[in-house]
Amino acid sequence: MNVGQAARRSGLPAKTIRYYEEIGLIAPQRAGNGYRAYSDQDLHFLTFLKRARGLGFSIDECRQLMALYRDKERASQDVRDIAVSHVAAIDDKIAELQSMRAVLNKLILACRGDQRPDCPILNDIAGAR
């Protein structure tokens, strides 16, 4: 199948598929005319990558997961370690977002939201005290 068909079947944009090839995550065969020829296995790997990216794994983590997925002698502990590390990063991001929300809510409460030009939100962003 060509890149357009692979895109439709995997749910990924063709540009993303080409990028994954460029960075070595997938390696489709080339037809006699030089066009990419995606196999069912390539499609399976693309679907795998879509799901992994949807779970927030980085490209590097996807590379590691793909290598482990392809390695039938892998230790599941290696996969688990990547997932545990990823959850810890998600937890850190959640804490950071909650902190940002708390600061913004405090600033919103301090803002009168009227026609006057003074604005505690802008003052805080500008570093004014």
DSSP file (Angstrom, degrees, kcal/mol; ACC not computed):
  #  RESIDUE AA STRUCTURE BP1 BP2  ACC     N-H-->O    O-->H-N    N-H-->O    O-->H-N    TCO  KAPPA ALPHA  PHI   PSI    X-CA   Y-CA   Z-CA
    1    1 A M              0   0    0      0, 0.0    37,-3.4     0, 0.0     2,-0.1   0.000 360.0 360.0 360.0 152.2    0.0    0.0    0.0
    2    2 A N     >  -     0   0    0     35,-0.2     4,-2.6     1,-0.1     5,-0.2  -0.272 360.0 -93.1 -86.6 178.2    1.1    3.6   -0.6
    3    3 A V  H  > S+     0   0    0      1,-0.2     4,-2.4    33,-0.2     5,-0.2   0.853 124.2  54.2 -64.0 -35.5    1.5    6.3    2.0
    4    4 A G  H  > S+     0   0    0      2,-0.2     4,-2.3     1,-0.2    -1,-0.2   0.915 111.2  44.9 -64.7 -42.2   -2.0    7.6    1.5
    5    5 A Q  H  > S+     0   0    0      2,-0.2     4,-2.5     1,-0.2     5,-0.2   0.908 113.3  50.4 -67.5 -41.3   -3.5    4.2    2.1
    6    6 A A  H  X S+     0   0    0     -4,-2.6     4,-2.2     2,-0.2     6,-0.4   0.881 109.9  51.8 -63.0 -37.5   -1.3    3.6    5.1
    7    7 A A  H  X>S+     0   0    0     -4,-2.4     4,-2.2    -5,-0.2     5,-0.6   0.939 111.4  45.9 -64.3 -47.3   -2.4    7.0    6.5
    8    8 A R  H  <5S+     0   0    0     -4,-2.3    -2,-0.2     1,-0.2    -1,-0.2   0.921 117.0  44.1 -61.6 -43.6   -6.1    6.2    6.1
    9    9 A R  H  <5S+     0   0    0     -4,-2.5    -1,-0.2     1,-0.2    -2,-0.2   0.815 120.4  39.2 -75.2 -30.1   -5.7    2.7    7.6
   10   10 A S  H  <5S-     0   0    0     -4,-2.2    -1,-0.2    -5,-0.2    -2,-0.2   0.713 101.0-127.2 -91.0 -21.7   -3.5    3.8   10.5
   11   11 A G  T  <5 +     0   0    0     -4,-2.2    -3,-0.2     1,-0.3    -4,-0.1   0.583  69.7 122.5  83.1   9.6   -5.2    7.1   11.3
   12   12 A L      < -     0   0    0     -5,-0.6    -1,-0.3    -6,-0.4    -2,-0.2  -0.792  69.6-105.8-102.5 147.3   -1.9    8.9   11.1
   13   13 A P     >  -     0   0    0      0, 0.0     4,-2.0     0, 0.0     3,-0.4  -0.417  27.4-121.1 -65.7 147.7   -1.2   11.8    8.7
   14   14 A A  H  > S+     0   0    0      1,-0.2     4,-2.6     2,-0.2     5,-0.2   0.864 114.2  58.5 -56.8 -37.2    1.0   11.0    5.7
   15   15 A K  H  > S+     0   0    0      1,-0.2     4,-2.0     2,-0.2    -1,-0.2   0.888 105.6  48.8 -61.5 -39.5    3.5   13.6    6.9
   16   16 A T  H  > S+     0   0    0     -3,-0.4     4,-2.7     2,-0.2    -1,-0.2   0.904 109.8  51.7 -66.3 -42.0    3.8   11.9   10.3
   17   17 A I  H  X S+     0   0    0     -4,-2.0     4,-1.8     1,-0.2    -2,-0.2   0.925 110.4  48.2 -61.6 -44.4    4.4    8.5    8.6
   18   18 A R  H  X S+     0   0    0     -4,-2.6     4,-2.6     1,-0.2    -1,-0.2   0.888 111.1  51.7 -62.7 -38.6    7.1   10.1    6.4
   19   19 A Y  H  X S+     0   0    0     -4,-2.0     4,-2.3     2,-0.2    -2,-0.2   0.923 106.7  52.8 -63.4 -44.8    8.6   11.6    9.6
   20   20 A Y  H  <>S+     0   0    0     -4,-2.7     5,-2.6     1,-0.2     6,-1.1   0.866 111.6  46.9 -60.2 -35.5    8.6    8.2   11.3
   21   21 A E  H ><5S+     0   0    0     -4,-1.8     3,-1.4     4,-0.2    -1,-0.2   0.931 109.0  54.6 -69.0 -45.0   10.5    6.8    8.4
   22   22 A E  H 3<5S+     0   0    0     -4,-2.6    -2,-0.2     1,-0.3    -1,-0.2   0.860 112.0  43.4 -57.0 -38.4   12.9    9.7    8.3
   23   23 A I  T 3<5S-     0   0    0     -4,-2.3    -1,-0.3    -5,-0.1    -2,-0.2   0.375 119.4-109.0 -93.7   5.1   13.9    9.1   12.0
   24   24 A G  T < 5S+     0   0    0     -3,-1.4    -3,-0.2     2,-0.3    -2,-0.1   0.633  81.9 123.8  85.0  14.9   14.1    5.4   11.6
   25   25 A L  S   <S+     0   0    0     -5,-2.6     2,-0.3    -6,-0.2    -4,-0.2   0.837  84.1  17.7 -75.3 -31.6   11.0    4.2   13.5
   26   26 A I        -     0   0    0     -6,-1.1    -2,-0.3    -9,-0.1    -1,-0.1  -0.938  62.5-161.7-133.7 159.0    9.7    2.4   10.4
   27   27 A A        -     0   0    0     -2,-0.3    15,-0.0    -3,-0.1    -6,-0.0  -0.615  14.4-170.0-142.9  78.7   11.4    1.3    7.2
   28   28 A P        -     0   0    0      0, 0.0    10,-0.2     0, 0.0     2,-0.0  -0.295  28.9-106.4 -67.3 155.7    8.9    0.5    4.4
   29   29 A Q  E     -A   37   0A   0      8,-1.2     8,-3.0     7,-0.1     2,-0.5  -0.313  29.8-122.5 -71.8 163.5   10.2   -1.2    1.3
   30   30 A R  E     -A   36   0A   0      6,-0.2     6,-0.2    -2,-0.0     5,-0.1  -0.946  20.0-133.7-111.3 131.9   10.5    0.8   -1.9
   31   31 A A    >   -     0   0    0      4,-3.4     3,-2.5    -2,-0.5     6,-0.0  -0.237  37.1 -93.0 -72.3 170.1    8.7   -0.3   -5.0
   32   32 A G  T 3  S+     0   0    0      1,-0.3    -1,-0.1     2,-0.1    -2,-0.0   0.792 128.7  54.9 -55.6 -30.3   10.4   -0.5   -8.4
   33   33 A N  T 3  S-     0   0    0      2,-0.1    -1,-0.3     1,-0.0     3,-0.1   0.425 121.8-107.2 -85.1   1.4    9.3    3.1   -9.1
   34   34 A G  S <  S+     0   0    0     -3,-2.5    -2,-0.1     1,-0.3     2,-0.1   0.313  76.3 133.9  92.1  -8.6   10.9    4.3   -5.8
   35   35 A Y        -     0   0    0      1,-0.1    -4,-3.4    -5,-0.1    -1,-0.3  -0.424  65.2 -99.3 -74.3 150.6    7.6    4.9   -4.0
   36   36 A R  E     -A   30   0A   0     -6,-0.2     2,-0.5    -2,-0.1    -6,-0.2  -0.432  32.4-158.7 -66.3 141.2    7.2    3.6   -0.5
   37   37 A A  E     -A   29   0A   0     -8,-3.0    -8,-1.2   -35,-0.1     2,-0.4  -0.924   7.6-156.3-125.7 105.5    5.4    0.3   -0.2
   38   38 A Y        -     0   0    0    -37,-3.4     2,-0.1    -2,-0.5    -8,-0.0  -0.663   6.9-153.2 -87.2 132.4    3.9   -0.3    3.2
   39   39 A S     >  -     0   0    0     -2,-0.4     4,-2.3     1,-0.1     5,-0.2  -0.402  33.9-101.0 -92.8 173.0    3.2   -3.8    4.3
   40   40 A D  H  > S+     0   0    0      1,-0.2     4,-2.2     2,-0.2     5,-0.1   0.866 126.4  53.9 -61.8 -35.1    0.6   -5.1    6.8
   41   41 A Q  H  > S+     0   0    0      2,-0.2     4,-2.5     1,-0.2    -1,-0.2   0.916 106.7  50.6 -66.0 -42.5    3.5   -5.3    9.3
   42   42 A D  H  > S+     0   0    0      1,-0.2     4,-2.6     2,-0.2    -2,-0.2   0.922 110.1  50.8 -58.3 -43.5    4.4   -1.6    8.7
   43   43 A L  H  X S+     0   0    0     -4,-2.3     4,-2.4     1,-0.2    -2,-0.2   0.902 108.5  51.7 -61.0 -41.6    0.7   -0.8    9.2
   44   44 A H  H  X S+     0   0    0     -4,-2.2     4,-2.3     1,-0.2    -1,-0.2   0.921 110.6  48.0 -60.9 -44.5    0.8   -2.7   12.5
   45   45 A F  H  X S+     0   0    0     -4,-2.5     4,-2.7     2,-0.2    -2,-0.2   0.881 110.2  52.3 -65.1 -38.0    3.8   -0.8   13.6
   46   46 A L  H  X S+     0   0    0     -4,-2.6     4,-2.4     2,-0.2    -1,-0.2   0.906 109.8  48.3 -63.5 -41.3    2.2    2.5   12.6
   47   47 A T  H  X S+     0   0    0     -4,-2.4     4,-2.2     2,-0.2    -2,-0.2   0.899 110.7  52.1 -64.2 -40.8   -0.9    1.7   14.7
   48   48 A F  H  X S+     0   0    0     -4,-2.3     4,-2.7     1,-0.2    -2,-0.2   0.935 111.1  47.1 -58.1 -48.7    1.4    0.8   17.6
   49   49 A L  H  X S+     0   0    0     -4,-2.7     4,-2.9     1,-0.2     5,-0.3   0.885 109.3  53.7 -63.6 -39.6    3.2    4.1   17.3
   50   50 A K  H  X S+     0   0    0     -4,-2.4     4,-2.2     2,-0.2    -1,-0.2   0.929 112.0  44.8 -60.5 -44.7   -0.1    6.0   17.1
   51   51 A R  H  X S+     0   0    0     -4,-2.2     4,-1.4     2,-0.2    -2,-0.2   0.920 113.6  49.6 -66.2 -44.1   -1.3    4.4   20.3
   52   52 A A  H  <>S+     0   0    0     -4,-2.7     5,-2.1     1,-0.2     3,-0.3   0.919 113.3  46.0 -62.2 -43.5    2.0    4.9   22.1
   53   53 A R  H ><5S+     0   0    0     -4,-2.9     3,-1.8     1,-0.2    -1,-0.2   0.881 108.0  57.8 -66.1 -36.7    2.1    8.6   21.1
   54   54 A G  H 3<5S+     0   0    0     -4,-2.2    -1,-0.2     1,-0.3    -2,-0.2   0.790 102.9  54.2 -62.4 -27.7   -1.6    8.9   22.1
   55   55 A L  T 3<5S-     0   0    0     -4,-1.4    -1,-0.3    -3,-0.3    -2,-0.2   0.414 125.2-106.9 -85.1   1.3   -0.5    7.7   25.6
   56   56 A G  T < 5 +     0   0    0     -3,-1.8    -3,-0.2     1,-0.3    -2,-0.1   0.547  63.8 156.1  89.8   7.8    2.0   10.5   25.6
   57   57 A F      < -     0   0    0     -5,-2.1    -1,-0.3     1,-0.1    -2,-0.1  -0.443  42.0-120.3 -67.2 141.3    5.2    8.5   25.1
   58   58 A S     >  -     0   0    0     -2,-0.1     4,-2.8     1,-0.1     5,-0.2  -0.219  26.4-102.8 -72.5 168.9    8.0   10.6   23.6
   59   59 A I  H  > S+     0   0    0      2,-0.2     4,-2.4     1,-0.2     5,-0.2   0.915 125.0  50.7 -59.5 -43.1    9.7    9.7   20.3
   60   60 A D  H  > S+     0   0    0      2,-0.2     4,-2.2     1,-0.2    -1,-0.2   0.918 110.9  47.8 -63.1 -42.7   12.6    8.3   22.2
   61   61 A E  H  > S+     0   0    0      1,-0.2     4,-3.0     2,-0.2    -1,-0.2   0.899 110.5  52.4 -64.1 -39.0   10.4    6.2   24.4
   62   62 A C  H  X S+     0   0    0     -4,-2.8     4,-2.9     2,-0.2    -2,-0.2   0.893 107.3  52.7 -62.0 -39.3    8.5    5.0   21.3
   63   63 A R  H  X S+     0   0    0     -4,-2.4     4,-2.2     2,-0.2    -2,-0.2   0.926 112.1  45.3 -61.3 -44.7   11.8    4.0   19.8
   64   64 A Q  H  X S+     0   0    0     -4,-2.2     4,-2.4     2,-0.2    -2,-0.2   0.924 114.0  48.4 -64.9 -44.7   12.6    2.0   22.9
   65   65 A L  H  X S+     0   0    0     -4,-3.0     4,-2.8     1,-0.2    -2,-0.2   0.896 110.7  51.1 -63.5 -40.3    9.1    0.4   23.0
   66   66 A M  H  X S+     0   0    0     -4,-2.9     4,-2.4     2,-0.2    -1,-0.2   0.918 110.1  49.8 -63.0 -42.7    9.3   -0.5   19.3
   67   67 A A  H  X S+     0   0    0     -4,-2.2     4,-1.3     1,-0.2    -2,-0.2   0.918 114.0  45.1 -62.3 -42.7   12.7   -2.2   19.9
   68   68 A L  H  < S+     0   0    0     -4,-2.4     6,-0.3     2,-0.2    -2,-0.2   0.888 111.2  53.3 -68.1 -38.4   11.3   -4.1   22.8
   69   69 A Y  H  < S+     0   0    0     -4,-2.8    -2,-0.2     1,-0.2    -1,-0.2   0.895 111.2  45.9 -62.7 -40.1    8.1   -5.0   20.9
   70   70 A R  H  < S+     0   0    0     -4,-2.4     2,-1.0    -5,-0.2    -1,-0.2   0.755  97.6  82.8 -73.6 -24.3   10.2   -6.4   18.0
   71   71 A D    ><  -     0   0    0     -4,-1.3     3,-1.5    -5,-0.2    -1,-0.1  -0.718  57.8-172.7 -87.3 103.7   12.4   -8.3   20.5
   72   72 A K  T 3  S+     0   0    0     -2,-1.0    -1,-0.2     1,-0.3    -4,-0.1   0.598  85.4  58.5 -73.1  -9.5   10.6  -11.6   21.3
   73   73 A E  T 3  S+     0   0    0      2,-0.1    -1,-0.3    -3,-0.0    -2,-0.1   0.264  82.4 131.5 -97.7   9.3   13.3  -12.3   23.9
   74   74 A R    <   -     0   0    0     -3,-1.5     2,-0.5    -6,-0.3    -6,-0.0  -0.100  60.2-122.1 -62.0 158.6   12.6   -9.1   25.8
   75   75 A A    >>  -     0   0    0      1,-0.1     3,-1.4     0, 0.0     4,-0.9  -0.908  12.1-140.7 -98.5 128.4   12.1   -8.9   29.5
   76   76 A S  H 3> S+     0   0    0     -2,-0.5     4,-2.7     1,-0.3     5,-0.2   0.778  99.9  70.5 -61.2 -23.6    8.7   -7.4   30.4
   77   77 A Q  H 3> S+     0   0    0      1,-0.2     4,-2.7     2,-0.2    -1,-0.3   0.864  93.4  55.8 -59.5 -35.9   10.5   -5.6   33.2
   78   78 A D  H <> S+     0   0    0     -3,-1.4     4,-1.4     2,-0.2    -1,-0.2   0.905 110.3  43.9 -64.1 -40.7   12.2   -3.4   30.6
   79   79 A V  H  X S+     0   0    0     -4,-0.9     4,-2.2     2,-0.2    -2,-0.2   0.922 113.1  52.0 -67.8 -44.4    8.8   -2.4   29.2
   80   80 A R  H  X S+     0   0    0     -4,-2.7     4,-3.0     1,-0.2     5,-0.2   0.899 105.4  55.4 -59.6 -42.6    7.4   -1.9   32.7
   81   81 A D  H  X S+     0   0    0     -4,-2.7     4,-2.3     1,-0.2    -1,-0.2   0.896 107.7  49.0 -59.1 -41.1   10.3    0.4   33.6
   82   82 A I  H  X S+     0   0    0     -4,-1.4     4,-2.2     2,-0.2    -1,-0.2   0.927 113.4  46.8 -63.7 -44.4    9.6    2.7   30.7
   83   83 A A  H  X S+     0   0    0     -4,-2.2     4,-2.4     2,-0.2    -2,-0.2   0.898 111.8  50.2 -65.8 -40.8    5.9    2.8   31.6
   84   84 A V  H  X S+     0   0    0     -4,-3.0     4,-2.1     2,-0.2    -1,-0.2   0.924 111.5  48.5 -63.4 -44.2    6.6    3.5   35.3
   85   85 A S  H  X S+     0   0    0     -4,-2.3     4,-2.0    -5,-0.2    -1,-0.2   0.894 110.9  51.4 -61.2 -40.1    9.0    6.3   34.3
   86   86 A H  H  X S+     0   0    0     -4,-2.2     4,-2.3     1,-0.2    -2,-0.2   0.904 108.1  51.0 -65.7 -41.5    6.4    7.7   32.0
   87   87 A V  H  X S+     0   0    0     -4,-2.4     4,-2.8     1,-0.2    -1,-0.2   0.895 108.2  53.1 -63.3 -39.1    3.7    7.7   34.7
   88   88 A A  H  X S+     0   0    0     -4,-2.1     4,-2.2     2,-0.2    -1,-0.2   0.902 109.3  48.8 -62.2 -40.3    6.1    9.5   37.0
   89   89 A A  H  X S+     0   0    0     -4,-2.0     4,-2.3     2,-0.2    -2,-0.2   0.895 110.7  50.8 -65.9 -39.2    6.6   12.2   34.4
   90   90 A I  H  X S+     0   0    0     -4,-2.3     4,-2.8     2,-0.2    -2,-0.2   0.925 109.2  51.1 -62.2 -44.5    2.8   12.5   33.9
   91   91 A D  H  X S+     0   0    0     -4,-2.8     4,-2.4     1,-0.2    -2,-0.2   0.905 109.6  50.1 -60.0 -41.7    2.4   12.9   37.7
   92   92 A D  H  X S+     0   0    0     -4,-2.2     4,-2.3     2,-0.2    -1,-0.2   0.916 111.4  48.6 -61.7 -42.6    5.1   15.7   37.7
   93   93 A K  H  X S+     0   0    0     -4,-2.3     4,-2.7     2,-0.2    -2,-0.2   0.900 109.8  51.9 -65.5 -40.5    3.3   17.4   34.8
   94   94 A I  H  X S+     0   0    0     -4,-2.8     4,-2.6     2,-0.2    -1,-0.2   0.927 110.2  48.8 -60.8 -44.4   -0.1   17.1   36.6
   95   95 A A  H  X S+     0   0    0     -4,-2.4     4,-2.1     1,-0.2    -2,-0.2   0.906 111.8  49.6 -61.9 -41.4    1.4   18.7   39.7
   96   96 A E  H  X S+     0   0    0     -4,-2.3     4,-2.3     2,-0.2    -2,-0.2   0.916 112.0  47.6 -63.2 -43.8    2.9   21.5   37.6
   97   97 A L  H  X S+     0   0    0     -4,-2.7     4,-2.6     2,-0.2    -2,-0.2   0.887 110.3  51.8 -65.8 -39.3   -0.4   22.1   35.9
   98   98 A Q  H  X S+     0   0    0     -4,-2.6     4,-2.2     2,-0.2    -1,-0.2   0.887 109.8  50.1 -64.6 -37.8   -2.3   22.1   39.3
   99   99 A S  H  X S+     0   0    0     -4,-2.1     4,-2.2     2,-0.2    -2,-0.2   0.919 110.7  48.8 -65.0 -43.9    0.2   24.7   40.6
  100  100 A M  H  X S+     0   0    0     -4,-2.3     4,-2.7     1,-0.2     5,-0.2   0.909 110.8  51.2 -61.6 -42.1   -0.3   26.9   37.5
  101  101 A R  H  X S+     0   0    0     -4,-2.6     4,-2.8     1,-0.2    -1,-0.2   0.913 109.0  50.7 -62.3 -41.8   -4.1   26.6   38.0
  102  102 A A  H  X S+     0   0    0     -4,-2.2     4,-2.0     2,-0.2    -1,-0.2   0.919 112.0  46.8 -62.8 -43.7   -3.8   27.6   41.6
  103  103 A V  H  X S+     0   0    0     -4,-2.2     4,-2.3     2,-0.2    -2,-0.2   0.937 114.0  47.5 -63.3 -46.9   -1.7   30.7   40.8
  104  104 A L  H  X S+     0   0    0     -4,-2.7     4,-2.8     1,-0.2    -2,-0.2   0.896 110.5  51.5 -63.9 -40.1   -4.0   31.7   37.9
  105  105 A N  H  X S+     0   0    0     -4,-2.8     4,-2.1     2,-0.2    -1,-0.2   0.895 109.8  50.5 -63.4 -38.4   -7.1   31.3   40.1
  106  106 A K  H  X S+     0   0    0     -4,-2.0     4,-1.5    -5,-0.2    -2,-0.2   0.919 112.6  46.6 -62.6 -43.8   -5.5   33.5   42.8
  107  107 A L  H  X S+     0   0    0     -4,-2.3     4,-1.0     2,-0.2    -2,-0.2   0.886 109.7  53.7 -66.8 -38.9   -4.7   36.2   40.1
  108  108 A I  H >< S+     0   0    0     -4,-2.8     3,-0.6     1,-0.2    -1,-0.2   0.911 108.4  49.8 -61.8 -41.8   -8.2   35.9   38.7
  109  109 A L  H 3< S+     0   0    0     -4,-2.1    -1,-0.2     1,-0.2    -2,-0.2   0.835 109.6  52.1 -65.4 -31.5   -9.7   36.5   42.2
  110  110 A A  H 3< S+     0   0    0     -4,-1.5     2,-0.5    -5,-0.1    -1,-0.2   0.665  93.8  87.8 -78.1 -15.8   -7.4   39.5   42.6
  111  111 A C    <<  -     0   0    0     -4,-1.0     8,-0.1    -3,-0.6     7,-0.0  -0.719  63.6-157.4 -89.2 127.6   -8.5   41.1   39.3
  112  112 A R        -     0   0    0     -2,-0.5    -1,-0.1     6,-0.2     3,-0.1   0.780  21.8-145.3 -73.3 -26.2  -11.6   43.3   39.5
  113  113 A G        +     0   0    0      1,-0.1     2,-0.1     3,-0.1     6,-0.1   0.865  54.0 125.8  64.7  36.0  -12.3   42.7   35.8
  114  114 A D  S    S-     0   0    0      2,-0.1    -1,-0.1     0, 0.0    -2,-0.0  -0.211  79.2 -80.4-109.4-158.7  -13.6   46.3   35.4
  115  115 A Q  S    S+     0   0    0     -2,-0.1    -2,-0.0    -3,-0.1     0, 0.0   0.459  91.5 107.6 -88.5  -1.9  -12.8   49.1   33.0
  116  116 A R  S    S-     0   0    0      1,-0.1    -2,-0.1     2,-0.1    -3,-0.1  -0.451  71.0-131.7 -77.2 152.2   -9.7   50.3   35.0
  117  117 A P  S    S+     0   0    0      0, 0.0     2,-0.1     0, 0.0    -1,-0.1   0.710  74.3 103.8 -79.2 -19.3   -6.3   49.6   33.4
  118  118 A D        +     0   0    0      4,-0.0    -6,-0.2     1,-0.0    -2,-0.1  -0.427  48.3 179.5 -67.9 135.7   -4.6   48.1   36.5
  119  119 A C     >  -     0   0    0     -2,-0.1     4,-2.4     1,-0.1     5,-0.2  -0.916  26.0-164.5-142.7 110.4   -4.4   44.4   36.1
  120  120 A P  H  > S+     0   0    0      0, 0.0     4,-2.1     0, 0.0     5,-0.2   0.785  93.4  58.7 -65.2 -25.6   -2.8   42.1   38.7
  121  121 A I  H  > S+     0   0    0      2,-0.2     4,-2.3   -14,-0.2     5,-0.2   0.966 110.5  39.8 -67.2 -51.3   -2.7   39.3   36.2
  122  122 A L  H  > S+     0   0    0      1,-0.2     4,-2.4     2,-0.2     6,-0.2   0.881 114.2  55.0 -65.0 -37.8   -0.5   41.3   33.8
  123  123 A N  H  <>S+     0   0    0     -4,-2.4     5,-2.6     2,-0.2     4,-0.5   0.904 109.6  46.7 -61.6 -40.9    1.5   42.7   36.7
  124  124 A D  H ><5S+     0   0    0     -4,-2.1     3,-1.0     3,-0.2    -2,-0.2   0.927 111.9  49.6 -67.6 -44.5    2.3   39.2   37.9
  125  125 A I  H 3<5S+     0   0    0     -4,-2.3    -1,-0.2     1,-0.3    -2,-0.2   0.886 111.8  49.7 -61.3 -37.4    3.3   38.0   34.4
  126  126 A A  T 3<5S-     0   0    0     -4,-2.4    -1,-0.3    -5,-0.2    -2,-0.2   0.563 116.8-116.3 -77.6  -8.7    5.5   41.0   34.1
  127  127 A G  T < 5 +     0   0    0     -3,-1.0    -3,-0.2    -4,-0.5     2,-0.2   0.599  63.5 149.6  84.6  10.7    7.1   40.3   37.4
  128  128 A A      <       0   0    0     -5,-2.6    -1,-0.3    -6,-0.2    -2,-0.1  -0.491 360.0 360.0 -77.0 147.4    5.8   43.6   39.0
  129  129 A R              0   0    0     -2,-0.2    -1,-0.1    -5,-0.0    -5,-0.1   0.385 360.0 360.0-112.9 360.0    5.1   43.5   42.7
